[in-house]
Amino acid sequence: MRHRSLIMLTTAITTGALTLTACGSRDDSGSSSGSDKITVVIGVDAPLTGSLSALGQGIKNSVDLAAKTANKNNEVPGVEFKIEALDDQAVPASGQANAAKLVGDKNVLGVVGPLNSGVAQSMQGVFNTAKLVQVSPANTNPALSQGDNWAKGDLKRPFASYFRTAATDVVQGKFAAQYYYNDAKKRKVFVVDDKQTYGAGLAAIFSEEFQRLGGKVVGTDHVTVKETDFSATADKVKSKGADSVYFGGQYPEGGLLSDQIKKTGAQVPTMGGDGIYDPNFISASGESNDGDFATSIGYPVEKLDTAKQFITDYKAGGYKDPYGAYGGYSYDAGWTIIQAVKAVLADNDGKLPDDAREKILEATAKVSFDGVTGKVAFDEYGDTTNKQLTVYKVEGGVWKDVKSATFED
């Protein structure tokens, strides 16, 4: 999701800059003539169609709100921000094509995204070669920022251009296992994943921590994205005598899996990561899935004092789709780019330098501000320093938060 590290989820924001205005022009020094402002385009790459479009639209709208807020408040004097949304349909090949398109546009000075970790993997190298900054509001796969050997303690940042406002699955997977074992008192879990980057990685981290705590993984299985018949997996859950299920994947498959497990008569909860934390997880199930759990990055936006203005402005914006699980993180990702642009112009007499992309990338690493989701800043790997998480439970057909905490290793 979330998404997402292991995807999941991913936005590509492109801050393009310096397009000609209708009544003015830009000189070679990067300033605009007359009273016209420099136009900075913020592109958004997310699944705007398909099964994950509810999340993608929330990402796009939240970035759009950040741009409009910056314009309204004259956040960066002399600059007007706009967005251009690109649809990756949660498909890596589409994401890579979008990345190439953004890099090829000299006006693009930054990227936020994408939703899915698997899509992010296809985009990172393209952006890094062009020194084009990328900030994701949803990716959670640790390898994106810490390298493929992160699980062995060998942390090496593969791409200096990559940042994220979402916590990684190292945090989310362990937090979920600790809640299942310590709070829900589960001891025999059946683990399922969707074989995707996000889902498989999250399930592996959960399993390791659950067993370290003393729990037992009584069985494992895999499902395929976009399939709908998971009855064979559901039967295995029942036959193994599991007292709980953990699913690494997204809500379209997760909701159906929960439904089919309960139809076998196995009245056990299904838990997943931020990839299933969506109303559509609940609506996908014909059986009541009260008692199912999900973890998600951050605290509930509705309960954060820092998010009150965002919620008010989003409603006033008249957006058709809700901001969703990643709305606050998307706004903060967009605002990160805006603040980096602001810093670069401030250091260059209000003009964008010839090496604007590289300068904005460098400025992003130093960004620090109080955002919608809390303090926004990045560590040496480009990961967020904000490691707040929440467990949600389905009660009465809706998600309700049951525990929030700051994760400590």
N, C-alpha and C positions, 0 to 999 in steps of 0.2 A: 501498500500500500502502500501504505501505505507506503506511501505509502509510502517513499517507502524504502526501506533499506533494501531489503531483499527484493525488492522490486524496484517495488510497490511503488509508489507510488510513486512522481517526478514531474517537474515543471520546468520548462526552459524559458527563462525570461531573457529577452535580449534587449539590452539597452542599446538601441541604435542611436546614433546621434548625428547631428549636423546635417539634417536635410534642409533643402531650401524652403523658405517660407513663401507664402503667396505674394507678399509685398516687399520682401527684403531679400538680401542675398548674404552668403557667407564668404568672408575673405579667407586668404590662405592661412592666417594666424589663428583661425578658429572662432573668431567673433562674428557677430551678425551686424549687418548695416541697418541703419534706420532704427525703428523701435521694435523690430521683430526679434523673437527669441530663438535660441537654438532649440531644435526639436530633438529630443532623445526618445527613441522608440524602445520600449521594453517588450520583448517578445515573450510569449508564454507557450511552452511545449507541454502538452498534457493530453490524456485521452478524452477528447471532447465528444467522441461518439463511441458506441460500443457499451459493453457491460459495466465499465468503470467510469462512464461519462459523468455520473453524479458527482464523483470526486473531482474529476477534471474540470467541470464547469465551476465548481466552488473555488478551485485554485485560480482559474482564469479571472473570475469576478473579483476575488480578493486582491489580486495584483492590480487589476483595473482600478479598484478603490484606492490603493496606495498611490497610484499615479495621479488620480484626480485630487486626492488630498494634498499631495505635494504641490500641484498646480494652484490649488485654492489658497494654500498658505504661503505661496511663493517660497517654498523650502530651499530651492536652489535658484538664486537670482539669475535671470537671463536664460533660464531653461524651462521648456515645456515638455512634460513627459506624456508619451502615448504608448499604447500597447498594440501588439499584433500577435494574435493567438494562432498557434500551429497544432494540428491534431496528430498525435502519434498512435492513437488507437491501442496503446499499451503494447505495441509491437516494436522490438528492437530495431529492425531494419528501417522502419518509418522514422524512428527517433534519430538514427544515424543520418538519414537523408535530410531531416530537418536541421540537424547540427551543421551539415555541410552547407545548407542553404543560408543559415544564419552567419556562418563564418565568411561565406562569399559576399555578404553584404557589408561593405566597409562602414556603413552607418551603425552597425550593431556593435555595441561596446560591452555587453554583458549578457549572461543567460541565467535564468532560474529554472532548474528542473533536472530531471523530469519527475513524474510520480513514481514510476517503477524502477527498482534497482537494476533489473535486467535491461531496461531501456537505457539507463544511465551508463551502464558498461559499454554500450555501443557508441555513446556520444563523447565520453570523457577524453579520449585520445584526440578527437577532432578539435575540441575546444582547446585542449592544452597546447597543441601545436601552434594554434593561432593566438595563444596567450589571451584567450577570451574567458573571462571569469564565469563560473557556473555556480549557482546557489540553488540547492534543492530543498523544498519544504517537506519532503516526504520520504526520501530514500533512507533505508535503515541498514542495508548490508554493510558490515564493517570493512570488507575488502575494498570498497570504493575509496576509502580514505586512508586505511591502514595497511593495505596490501594483502596479497593472497595468503601470507603466512602469519596473519594476525593471531590466529588461534594458538600458534606455537610461541607467542610472545615476541615474535620478530616483526616489529611494527615499522613499516617503511611507506611513507606517503607516495603513492604512484603518480599522482597528478597534482601539481601545485595550483592548478586553476579550479580545483573542485572544493566546494564548501557546502555545508547543509545546516539548516535550522532545526532539523529533526534529530532526536537521539537515535543511537544505533541499536541493532538487535542484540548486541552483547548486553546492553542494559535491559531491553524489553524482554528478551527471552528468560534471563535470570529472574527478573522481577515477577514474571508470570509463574515460574516454577516455585518461587518462594511463597507466592500467594496460594497456589494450589496445595502445597505441602503444609505450610504453617497456619494458614487461615482457613482454607476450605477442608483441611485434614484429609486430602486425597493421598492414596498410597499405591494404587495400581492404575496406571494411565496407559491408554492405547494412543500411539502417536501416528498421525497421518499428515502427509504433505502433498503439495500439488506439483512437485518436481521442478518448480521454478526457482530462480535465484533467491528471491525473497522467502518463499515458503519453506524450501528445504533448509536454508540456512537458519531460519528462526526455529524450526522444529529441532534441529541438531543442538542449538544452544540451550533450548528448553530442556531437552532430554538429558544432557550432560549435567545440568544444575539439579534437576529433579532427582537424579540418581545419586548425586553427591550428597544431597540432603537425607537420603535414605529411602526414597521412593523406588518403585519398580516399574520399568517399562515392559508391560506384559505382551505387547505386540506392536508391529509397525506395518504401514501400508502406504500406497501412493495412489493418487487419483489424477485424472487428466483434465486440464483446463478446458472448459466449454462442454464437457460431458455432463450428463444429468443422472445417470444410473449408478449410484454408489451402493447398491444393495449388498454386493459381495463384501465390501468393506464393513458395512453395518453389521452383517452377520458375524464377521470376525470379531468385532468389538464385543458382541454379546457372548460368543463362545469362549472368549478369553477371560470372561468374568471381570472386565475392567470396571473400576468405579468412576472413571472419568475419561475424557478424550481431549487430546490437544491437537489442533489443526493448524498447520502452517500453510497459509494461502489467503485467498480473497473471499469476499462475501458471496459471490454468485455460487461457488462450489460449497463454501462453508455452510450456507443456509440449507442447501439441499442435503448435505451430509448429516447435519443435525436432525433434520426432518426424518431421514430414512433410518437413522440409528434409533430414534424414538419409536418408529413404527415396528421395529423388531420386538419391542417390549422392554428394551434396555433403557430404563429411565435414569440415564447418567448425563451429566452436563458436558457440553462441548465448549472448549476454550480456544481462543485464537489471539492473534495480535491485532494491530491496528487495521490490518487488511480486512477484518470482518466487522470492525466497529462501524456499522452503517445501518440505517433503518432497513435497507434492502436485505440484510442478512435475516432479519426477523420476518419480513414479508415473503421471503423465498420459501419459508417453511410452512407446510400445511398443518403440522402439529404445533402445539404450543411449545415454544422453546424458552419459557420462563426457567431461569436457573442457569442458562448459558452465560459464559463470561467472555470478555475481551479486554485486552490491555491496549492503551493508546498513549502516545507521547504527550507529555505535558499534563497540566491540570485542566479540568473542564473550563472551557473558555467563558462560559456563562457565569462562572463563579470567580473570575479574575477581575479585580478592580481595574487592572491595566487594559482589559478588553472591552470595557463598557462603551467607550466612544466608538470602537470598531463595530460593535454589534448595532449600535444606534445608526451609524452612518451606512452600514450595509443594508439595513432595513430601508433607510431613506433612499438608497440608491435604486430601489425597485428591481433588483436582480431576480430573475425568474427562478433560479436554483439556489438552494441553501449554501452557506459557506462550507459546511461539512467538516469533516475531521481535520482537514489541513488548511482551513481558511486562515486562521490566525498565523500559522507558520508561513503561509504563502504571502500574506501581507508583510510579515517581517522579512521574508526573503526579498521581496520587491523593495522594501524600505532600505535593506542592506545595500542594494545596488544604487539606490538614490543617494544614500549617504556617501558611498564611495565616489560617485560622480561629483557630489558637493565638495568633498575633500580635494579632489584633483583640480577642480576649477579654482578653489580657494588658494591653492599653491601655485597657480599659473595665471594670476591676474584676471580671473574670470573667463579664461579661454581654455579650450581643450587642446592639449599638446599633440604633436604628430604621433607619439607613441601612447595614445590615450588608452588603448586596450591594456597594455602592460601596466600603466600607471594605475588604472582602476583595479586591476587584479591585486596589485601591491596594497592599495588602499583598503581593499576588502578585508585583508588579513588583520587590519588595525581597527576595523569598525567595532564600535561598542555603544549601545544605546538601550534605553528602556522601551521595549516593544510591546506588542499586543500580548505575547506569550510570556513576558518577563524579560530578564536581561538577555540581550542578544550580543554574543561575542563568540570568538572561535579559538580553539586551541591550535597547537602546532601541526595538527593533521587536517585542519579545516573543519573539525567536528564542533558542534555546538557545545558550549560549556553548561548549558541548561539541561539537566538530567532529571527532570520531573516527569513522573508517570502516574497513570490512573488505571485502576481496575473498574470495569463496568459490568453490570449484571442485568440480564433481561428480567424485568419485573412488570407484570401486567401488560406485556407486549411492547414495552419500550426500554431503552437502555437507561440505567440509572447508575451513577457513580457510587461505588461502595468503599473505595480506598484510594487515597492519593498520597504520594510520598516522593521525596527526593532520593534517588537511588545512590547507595553507597556500596562500592565494591567490597 
